[in-house]
Amino acid sequence: MAADPIVYCLTRDRELAAATEERLAGAIAFFFNDAARLHQAVTLRPPSLVVVDASAVRAEYGDAGLGPVFAFLRSRAPSATLAVRPATSEVQHLVAAEAGPGVEVVPHDLEGCVAAIATACGCA
């Protein structure tokens, strides 16, 4: 019997957190509002899936803050599926470029994002 997938989500969007938690039956989900907390959690227990909401990255770093977050995740959780939620749907290509290769871009809208997260962790 396989263990429940562990999902880490860096977000400050309370609606996204609530909707994701409700949808992810069969997964253990943790939500963080800053990258330092996410880094601590990844160091302690590698996840199955990490979702980074670009809106949760400090505003002064802009999308450029995604690069270091995903570099850390690749090095510390190499087997995890990585996903990013752009701040708006108009900047998907910029967010994808900054996050780097192998990072899935999930939809910005709440329902689409939650559905993509559920699919990525096998909870769809």
N, C-alpha and C positions, 0 to 999 in steps of 0.2 A: 504494500500500500504506500503510495507516494505521499510525502508530507505536503501540507497546505502551502501554496506559494506565498512568499513574503513580498509585499509590495511597499515600497517607500515612495512617498510623493512630497516633493518640495513645492509648496503652494501657500499663498495667503488668502486664497479664495475659499471662504467657508462653505459656500454653496457647492463648489466642486468637491470638497472633502466629504461633505454629508452625502451627496449623491453617489460618490464613488464607494464610500463605506457601505451604503445601503445595497448597492449593486453587486459587490464582490463577495457573495456567499461562497464559502470554500477557500477563501484567502485571508491572510492576516495582513491588514493594512495599517501603516503608520504614516502620519502626516507631520511634516516639519515646516516651520515658517522661515528658517534661515539655513544657509548652506553649511554652516559650522555644525549644526545639530545633525544634519543629514550625513556629514562626513563622520561624525562620531558613531552614528548607528551603523554605517557601512563597515567601519573598522571593527565594530563588535560582532556584527552578524551580517554576512553578505545576503542581499536580497535576490529574489528571482526577477523582479522588475523594478525599475526606478523611473518615475515620471517627474520631469522638471518643468514646472510652469514658469515660462520666461518672465512673467509678471512678478515672480517672487525673487528674482535676482535684483540686487540693489540697483536702484534707478540710476545712480551715478556711473555704474558700469555699463548700463544698457545691455544690448545683446552680446557685447564683447565679454561679459561676465560668464556667459555660457561655456566658453571654451575651457577655462580652468576647471569648472565643475565637472564637465564630461571627461576631461583628461584624468581627473582624480577617480571618477567612477570606473573608467576603463582599466585603470591600474589596480584598483582595490576590489573590484567586483567584475572580473573579466567574463564571467559566464552569465551575468545579468543581462536581460533585455533592457535597452535604454530607449526612452521616449521623451519628447519635448512638446510642450503645448505653447504655441506662439501667443504673444500678447494680443495680436489681432490676426485675422486671416490674411490681411494684405502683406504681411511680412514673413510668410512661411518660408520662402526661398532664402531670405537672409538668416533666419533662425536655423534652418537646416545647414547652411554653410558654416555658421559659427559653432554649432554643436558638433559637427564633424561627421565622418563616415560611420555608417552602421546605426545611426540614431533615427528612430522612427518619429516622424512629425505627426502628432495627433491633431484632430480638429480643434479649433479654438472654442467653438460653441459647446455649451455645457453637455447637452445630450450626446453629441458626436464624440466628445472627449471621453466621457464616461463609458460609452460603448466601445471605443477603441482600447481603453484601459482593460475592460473586462475581457475583450478578445485576446489581448496580448498576454494576459495572465492565465488564460484558459478557463475563465469564469463566465463566458458568454452563454 
